[in-house]
Amino acid sequence: MIVDEAGLRSVGVRLSNVLRCGDVIALSGELGAGKTTLARAILQALGHRGEVPSPTYTLVQTYPDLAVPIAHADLYRLQQPQEADALGLDDWLQDGALLVEWPERMGDALWPMSLWLRLEGAGKDVRRLTWAAPPAWNTRWPAA
């Protein structure tokens, strides 16, 4: 799918409509590809009205008061996959969902039920969005 910035926001709204507790959305792509833009769109569509900072330095930003509570993680700075264990991301899957930027930094530890979205075309007006959807998402994505 080819999307511009407005298209990314539209995808974020569509995803927010089908997001459930226990879901993981893995956002992959080079720097500037639009991962944080898409995460912001999801969070805003779920009801967040404040600023949505990139969690690059904090590693995880939490949004517990949304329709679906969200932990937004940016794993860019991780050096080893096991460093993700210290972030407590598993705890969010009981009562909320995860948005994970740079999921490849987790190696094989990424949750197998994750919806994997890949953005290509950093710095361009339009980007290519591809996905890998596990069976749990088959009736929700891309039909959303």
ROSE-4610 file (N, C-alpha, C; in Angstrom, 1 decimal, always signed):
// ROSE-4610
residu = [M/M/M/I/I/I/V/V/V/D/D/D/E/E/E/A/A/A/G/G/G/L/L/L/R/R/R/S/S/S/V/V/V/G/G/G/V/V/V/R/R/R/L/L/L/S/S/S/N/N/N/V/V/V/L/L/L/R/R/R/C/C/C/G/G/G/D/D/D/V/V/V/I/I/I/A/A/A/L/L/L/S/S/S/G/G/G/E/E/E/L/L/L/G/G/G/A/A/A/G/G/G/K/K/K/T/T/T/T/T/T/L/L/L/A/A/A/R/R/R/A/A/A/I/I/I/L/L/L/Q/Q/Q/A/A/A/L/L/L/G/G/G/H/H/H/R/R/R/G/G/G/E/E/E/V/V/V/P/P/P/S/S/S/P/P/P/T/T/T/Y/Y/Y/T/T/T/L/L/L/V/V/V/Q/Q/Q/T/T/T/Y/Y/Y/P/P/P/D/D/D/L/L/L/A/A/A/V/V/V/P/P/P/I/I/I/A/A/A/H/H/H/A/A/A/D/D/D/L/L/L/Y/Y/Y/R/R/R/L/L/L/Q/Q/Q/Q/Q/Q/P/P/P/Q/Q/Q/E/E/E/A/A/A/D/D/D/A/A/A/L/L/L/G/G/G/L/L/L/D/D/D/D/D/D/W/W/W/L/L/L/Q/Q/Q/D/D/D/G/G/G/A/A/A/L/L/L/L/L/L/V/V/V/E/E/E/W/W/W/P/P/P/E/E/E/R/R/R/M/M/M/G/G/G/D/D/D/A/A/A/L/L/L/W/W/W/P/P/P/M/M/M/S/S/S/L/L/L/W/W/W/L/L/L/R/R/R/L/L/L/E/E/E/G/G/G/A/A/A/G/G/G/K/K/K/D/D/D/V/V/V/R/R/R/R/R/R/L/L/L/T/T/T/W/W/W/A/A/A/A/A/A/P/P/P/P/P/P/A/A/A/W/W/W/N/N/N/T/T/T/R/R/R/W/W/W/P/P/P/A/A/A/A/A/A]
num = [1/1/1/2/2/2/3/3/3/4/4/4/5/5/5/6/6/6/7/7/7/8/8/8/9/9/9/10/10/10/11/11/11/12/12/12/13/13/13/14/14/14/15/15/15/16/16/16/17/17/17/18/18/18/19/19/19/20/20/20/21/21/21/22/22/22/23/23/23/24/24/24/25/25/25/26/26/26/27/27/27/28/28/28/29/29/29/30/30/30/31/31/31/32/32/32/33/33/33/34/34/34/35/35/35/36/36/36/37/37/37/38/38/38/39/39/39/40/40/40/41/41/41/42/42/42/43/43/43/44/44/44/45/45/45/46/46/46/47/47/47/48/48/48/49/49/49/50/50/50/51/51/51/52/52/52/53/53/53/54/54/54/55/55/55/56/56/56/57/57/57/58/58/58/59/59/59/60/60/60/61/61/61/62/62/62/63/63/63/64/64/64/65/65/65/66/66/66/67/67/67/68/68/68/69/69/69/70/70/70/71/71/71/72/72/72/73/73/73/74/74/74/75/75/75/76/76/76/77/77/77/78/78/78/79/79/79/80/80/80/81/81/81/82/82/82/83/83/83/84/84/84/85/85/85/86/86/86/87/87/87/88/88/88/89/89/89/90/90/90/91/91/91/92/92/92/93/93/93/94/94/94/95/95/95/96/96/96/97/97/97/98/98/98/99/99/99/100/100/100/101/101/101/102/102/102/103/103/103/104/104/104/105/105/105/106/106/106/107/107/107/108/108/108/109/109/109/110/110/110/111/111/111/112/112/112/113/113/113/114/114/114/115/115/115/116/116/116/117/117/117/118/118/118/119/119/119/120/120/120/121/121/121/122/122/122/123/123/123/124/124/124/125/125/125/126/126/126/127/127/127/128/128/128/129/129/129/130/130/130/131/131/131/132/132/132/133/133/133/134/134/134/135/135/135/136/136/136/137/137/137/138/138/138/139/139/139/140/140/140/141/141/141/142/142/142/143/143/143/144/144/144]
x = [+0.8/+0.0/+0.9/+0.6/+1.3/+0.5/+1.2/+0.5/+1.4/+0.7/+1.3/+1.1/+1.4/+1.2/-0.2/-1.1/-2.6/-3.0/-2.4/-2.7/-2.3/-1.1/-0.6/-1.6/-2.1/-3.0/-4.3/-4.8/-5.9/-5.7/-4.6/-4.3/-4.3/-3.8/-3.8/-5.2/-6.1/-7.5/-8.1/-7.9/-8.4/-7.9/-6.6/-6.1/-6.7/-6.9/-7.4/-8.8/-9.5/-10.9/-10.9/-9.8/-9.8/-8.8/-8.1/-7.1/-7.8/-7.2/-7.7/-6.6/-7.0/-6.0/-5.3/-4.0/-3.2/-2.6/-2.9/-2.4/-1.0/-0.2/+1.1/+1.2/+1.5/+1.8/+3.2/+4.0/+5.4/+5.6/+6.2/+6.4/+7.9/+8.1/+9.5/+9.7/+11.0/+11.4/+12.6/+13.2/+14.4/+14.0/+15.0/+14.8/+14.0/+13.0/+12.2/+11.2/+10.9/+10.0/+8.5/+8.3/+6.9/+6.3/+7.2/+6.8/+6.1/+6.8/+6.2/+4.9/+4.9/+3.7/+2.5/+2.7/+1.7/+1.3/+2.2/+1.9/+1.1/+1.5/+0.7/-0.7/-0.9/-2.2/-3.1/-2.5/-3.3/-3.6/-2.7/-2.9/-3.9/-3.9/-4.8/-6.2/-6.3/-7.6/-8.2/-7.4/-7.9/-8.2/-8.0/-8.5/-7.4/-6.1/-5.1/-5.1/-5.2/-5.3/-4.0/-3.1/-1.8/-0.8/+0.4/+1.5/+1.9/+2.5/+2.9/+4.4/+5.3/+6.7/+7.2/+8.2/+8.9/+9.5/+9.4/+10.0/+11.4/+12.1/+13.5/+14.4/+14.3/+15.1/+14.6/+13.3/+12.6/+12.4/+12.5/+12.3/+10.8/+10.1/+8.6/+7.8/+6.8/+5.8/+4.5/+3.8/+2.6/+1.4/+0.3/-1.0/-2.1/-2.1/-3.0/-4.5/-4.8/-6.2/-7.0/-6.5/-7.1/-8.2/-9.0/-10.0/-9.3/-8.1/-7.3/-6.0/-5.6/-4.3/-3.2/-2.2/-1.1/+0.2/+1.2/+2.6/+3.3/+3.9/+4.6/+6.1/+6.7/+8.1/+8.9/+10.1/+11.1/+12.3/+12.7/+13.8/+15.1/+15.1/+16.3/+17.6/+17.6/+18.8/+19.2/+18.4/+18.8/+20.0/+20.9/+22.1/+21.9/+21.1/+20.9/+19.4/+18.9/+17.4/+17.0/+17.8/+17.4/+17.2/+17.7/+17.5/+16.0/+15.3/+13.8/+13.1/+13.6/+13.0/+12.8/+13.8/+13.7/+12.7/+12.1/+11.1/+9.7/+9.4/+8.1/+7.0/+7.3/+6.3/+5.3/+5.7/+4.7/+3.5/+3.8/+2.8/+1.6/+1.9/+0.9/-0.1/+0.3/-0.6/-1.8/-1.8/-3.0/-4.1/-3.8/-4.9/-4.7/-3.8/-3.6/-2.9/-2.3/-1.7/-0.3/+0.5/+1.8/+2.0/+2.6/+3.1/+4.6/+5.3/+6.8/+7.5/+8.2/+9.1/+10.5/+11.0/+12.3/+12.2/+11.1/+10.9/+12.0/+12.7/+13.8/+14.9/+14.9/+15.9/+15.6/+14.4/+14.1/+14.5/+14.9/+15.3/+14.1/+14.4/+13.3/+12.3/+12.6/+11.7/+10.5/+10.3/+9.1/+7.9/+6.8/+5.6/+5.2/+4.9/+4.6/+3.2/+2.3/+1.0/+1.0/+2.2/+2.3/+1.9/+1.2/+0.9/+2.2/+2.9/+4.1/+3.9/+4.1/+3.9/+5.3/+5.6/+6.9/+6.7/+7.4/+7.3/+8.7/+8.6/+9.8/+9.6/+10.7/+10.6/+10.8/+11.8/+12.1/+12.3/+11.7/+12.0/+11.2/+10.4/+9.7/+8.2/+7.5/+6.1/+5.2/+5.6/+4.8/+5.7/+5.1/+5.8/+5.1/+5.8/+5.3/+5.0/+3.8/+3.4/+3.1/+3.9/+3.6/+3.4/+2.8/+2.5/+2.5/+2.7/+2.6/+1.6/+0.5/-0.6/-0.7/-0.6/-0.8/-2.3/-2.7/-4.1/-5.0/-4.6/-5.5/-5.9/-5.2/-5.5/-6.2/-6.3/-6.9/-8.2/-9.1/-10.4/-10.5/-9.3/-9.3/-8.4/-7.4/-6.5/-6.2/-6.1/-6.3/-7.7/-8.7/-10.1/-10.5/-9.8/-10.2/-10.5]
y = [-1.2/+0.0/+1.2/+2.2/+3.5/+4.5/+5.2/+6.2/+7.4/+8.5/+9.8/+10.0/+11.2/+11.4/+11.3/+11.9/+11.7/+10.3/+9.5/+8.1/+7.3/+7.7/+7.1/+7.4/+8.6/+9.0/+8.1/+8.0/+7.2/+5.7/+5.1/+3.8/+3.7/+4.7/+4.8/+4.7/+5.5/+5.5/+4.2/+3.6/+2.2/+1.2/+1.3/+0.3/+0.5/+1.8/+2.1/+1.5/+1.4/+0.8/-0.7/-1.4/-2.8/-3.3/-2.4/-2.7/-3.3/-4.3/-5.0/-5.2/-5.3/-5.7/-7.0/-7.0/-8.2/-8.1/-7.0/-6.8/-6.2/-6.6/-6.0/-5.5/-4.2/-3.7/-3.4/-4.1/-3.9/-2.9/-1.8/-0.8/-0.8/-1.2/-1.4/-0.4/+0.0/+0.9/+1.8/+2.3/+3.1/+4.4/+5.2/+6.5/+7.4/+8.0/+8.9/+8.3/+7.0/+6.3/+6.6/+7.0/+7.3/+6.5/+5.7/+4.9/+5.7/+6.7/+7.5/+8.3/+8.7/+9.3/+8.4/+7.1/+6.2/+5.9/+5.7/+5.5/+6.7/+7.9/+9.1/+9.1/+8.7/+8.6/+7.6/+6.5/+5.4/+6.0/+6.6/+7.1/+8.2/+9.1/+10.2/+9.7/+8.7/+8.1/+7.4/+6.9/+6.2/+7.2/+8.5/+9.5/+10.3/+10.1/+10.9/+12.3/+13.3/+14.7/+15.5/+15.0/+15.8/+15.5/+15.9/+15.7/+14.2/+13.7/+12.3/+12.3/+12.4/+12.4/+11.1/+11.1/+9.8/+9.2/+7.9/+7.3/+6.9/+7.5/+7.2/+7.2/+8.2/+8.4/+7.7/+7.8/+7.1/+5.6/+5.2/+3.8/+3.4/+3.8/+3.5/+4.7/+5.0/+6.0/+5.3/+5.5/+4.8/+5.7/+5.2/+5.9/+5.0/+5.0/+4.0/+4.4/+5.7/+6.1/+6.1/+5.4/+5.4/+4.3/+4.3/+3.2/+1.9/+1.7/+0.6/+1.1/+0.8/+1.3/+0.9/+1.8/+1.6/+1.8/+1.0/+1.2/+1.4/+2.5/+2.8/+2.8/+1.8/+1.5/+1.8/+2.3/+2.6/+1.8/+0.8/-0.1/+0.2/+1.4/+1.7/+1.7/+2.1/+2.2/+0.8/-0.2/-1.5/-2.1/-2.6/-3.3/-4.8/-5.4/-6.8/-7.1/-8.1/-8.4/-8.6/-9.2/-9.4/-8.1/-7.0/-5.7/-5.4/-5.8/-5.5/-6.1/-7.2/-7.8/-6.8/-6.0/-5.0/-3.9/-3.8/-2.8/-3.1/-4.4/-4.8/-4.8/-4.9/-4.8/-5.9/-7.1/-8.2/-7.8/-7.0/-6.7/-5.9/-5.2/-4.4/-5.3/-6.5/-7.3/-7.9/-7.8/-8.3/-7.3/-6.0/-5.0/-3.9/-4.1/-3.1/-3.7/-2.8/-3.2/-2.5/-3.0/-2.4/-1.9/-0.8/-0.3/-0.3/-1.1/-1.3/-0.8/+0.3/+0.7/+0.0/-0.3/-1.1/-2.4/-3.2/-4.5/-5.5/-5.3/-6.2/-6.3/-5.2/-5.2/-6.3/-6.9/-7.9/-9.3/-9.4/-10.7/-11.6/-12.8/-13.8/-13.7/-12.7/-12.6/-11.8/-11.2/-10.5/-11.5/-11.0/-11.8/-12.3/-13.6/-14.2/-13.7/-13.2/-12.8/-11.3/-10.7/-9.3/-9.0/-7.9/-7.4/-6.6/-7.0/-6.4/-5.4/-4.2/-3.1/-2.6/-2.6/-2.1/-0.9/+0.2/+1.5/+1.7/+2.0/+2.3/+3.6/+4.3/+5.6/+6.8/+6.7/+7.8/+9.1/+10.1/+11.4/+11.7/+10.9/+11.1/+11.4/+12.1/+12.4/+11.2/+10.2/+8.9/+7.8/+6.8/+5.7/+4.4/+3.4/+2.1/+1.4/+0.9/+0.2/-1.2/-2.2/-3.6/-4.2/-5.4/-6.0/-7.5/-8.0/-9.5/-9.6/-10.3/-10.4/-11.8/-12.1/-13.4/-13.8/-15.0/-15.4/-14.6/-14.2/-13.4/-12.0/-11.6/-10.3/-10.5/-11.8/-12.0/-11.4/-11.3/-10.7/-9.3/-8.7/-7.3/-6.5/-7.0/-6.3/-7.0/-6.4/-5.0/-4.6/-5.4/-5.1/-3.9/-3.5/-2.5/-1.2]
z = [+0.0/+0.0/+0.0/-0.8/-0.9/-0.1/+0.9/+1.7/+1.8/+2.0/+2.4/+3.8/+4.4/+5.8/+6.2/+5.4/+5.7/+5.6/+4.7/+4.6/+5.9/+6.4/+7.7/+8.8/+8.9/+9.9/+9.8/+8.5/+8.3/+8.7/+8.4/+8.8/+10.3/+11.0/+12.5/+13.0/+12.4/+12.9/+12.7/+11.5/+11.2/+12.2/+12.5/+13.5/+14.9/+15.3/+16.6/+16.7/+15.7/+15.7/+15.9/+15.7/+15.8/+16.9/+17.5/+18.5/+19.8/+20.3/+21.5/+22.5/+23.8/+24.8/+24.4/+24.6/+24.2/+22.8/+22.1/+20.7/+20.8/+19.8/+19.6/+18.2/+18.0/+16.6/+16.5/+15.7/+15.5/+14.3/+14.6/+13.6/+13.1/+11.9/+11.4/+10.3/+10.1/+9.0/+9.5/+8.5/+8.8/+9.5/+10.0/+10.6/+9.6/+10.1/+9.3/+8.4/+8.6/+7.7/+8.1/+9.3/+9.7/+10.8/+11.5/+12.6/+13.7/+14.1/+15.2/+14.8/+13.5/+13.0/+13.0/+12.7/+12.7/+14.2/+15.1/+16.5/+17.0/+16.7/+17.2/+16.7/+15.4/+14.9/+15.6/+16.0/+16.8/+18.1/+18.8/+20.2/+20.2/+19.2/+19.1/+18.8/+17.9/+17.6/+18.8/+19.7/+20.9/+22.0/+21.7/+22.7/+23.4/+23.1/+23.7/+23.1/+23.9/+23.4/+23.6/+24.3/+24.6/+23.5/+23.8/+22.9/+23.0/+21.9/+21.9/+21.5/+22.6/+22.3/+21.8/+21.0/+20.6/+21.8/+22.1/+23.3/+23.0/+22.1/+21.8/+23.0/+23.9/+25.0/+26.3/+26.4/+27.6/+27.4/+26.2/+25.7/+25.7/+26.7/+26.8/+27.3/+26.6/+27.0/+27.2/+28.4/+28.6/+28.6/+28.1/+28.0/+28.6/+29.9/+30.6/+30.6/+30.2/+30.3/+29.0/+28.0/+26.7/+26.7/+25.6/+25.4/+25.5/+24.9/+25.0/+25.6/+26.8/+27.4/+26.5/+26.3/+25.3/+26.0/+25.7/+26.0/+24.6/+24.4/+23.1/+23.4/+22.8/+23.0/+21.8/+22.0/+20.9/+21.3/+20.6/+21.0/+20.2/+19.6/+18.8/+19.5/+20.8/+21.6/+22.2/+22.1/+22.7/+22.0/+22.7/+22.1/+22.0/+22.9/+23.0/+23.1/+22.5/+22.6/+24.1/+24.9/+26.3/+27.1/+26.7/+27.3/+27.4/+26.4/+26.4/+27.6/+28.2/+29.3/+30.5/+30.7/+31.8/+31.6/+30.4/+30.2/+30.6/+31.0/+31.5/+30.5/+29.2/+28.2/+28.3/+28.7/+28.8/+29.7/+30.7/+31.7/+31.0/+29.9/+29.3/+28.5/+28.2/+27.3/+28.0/+29.4/+30.1/+30.0/+30.1/+30.2/+29.1/+28.2/+27.2/+26.0/+25.1/+23.9/+23.8/+22.9/+22.7/+21.2/+21.1/+19.9/+20.0/+19.2/+19.3/+18.1/+18.2/+17.1/+17.2/+16.1/+16.0/+16.6/+16.3/+16.9/+16.6/+15.5/+15.1/+16.2/+17.1/+18.2/+19.2/+19.2/+20.1/+19.6/+18.4/+17.8/+17.8/+18.2/+18.2/+19.3/+20.2/+21.4/+21.1/+19.9/+19.6/+19.7/+20.2/+20.3/+19.0/+18.8/+17.5/+17.0/+17.9/+17.4/+17.0/+16.8/+16.5/+15.1/+14.9/+13.5/+13.2/+12.1/+11.7/+10.6/+10.8/+9.7/+9.4/+8.1/+7.7/+6.8/+7.1/+6.3/+5.6/+4.3/+3.5/+2.8/+2.6/+2.0/+2.9/+3.8/+4.7/+4.0/+4.5/+4.0/+2.7/+2.3/+1.0/+1.4/+0.4/+0.6/+0.7/+0.0/+0.1/+0.5/+1.2/+1.7/+1.3/+1.3/+1.1/+2.4/+2.6/+3.9/+3.5/+4.1/+3.9/+5.3/+5.3/+6.6/+6.6/+7.8/+8.0/+9.1/+8.9/+9.9/+10.3/+11.6/+12.1/+12.1/+12.3/+12.2/+13.1/+14.3/+15.1/+14.5/+13.5/+12.8/+11.5/+11.0/+9.7/+9.4/+10.4/+10.2/+10.5/+11.0/+11.4/+10.5/+9.9/+9.1/+7.8/+6.7/+6.4/+6.2/+6.5/+6.3/+7.1/+8.1/+9.0/+8.3]
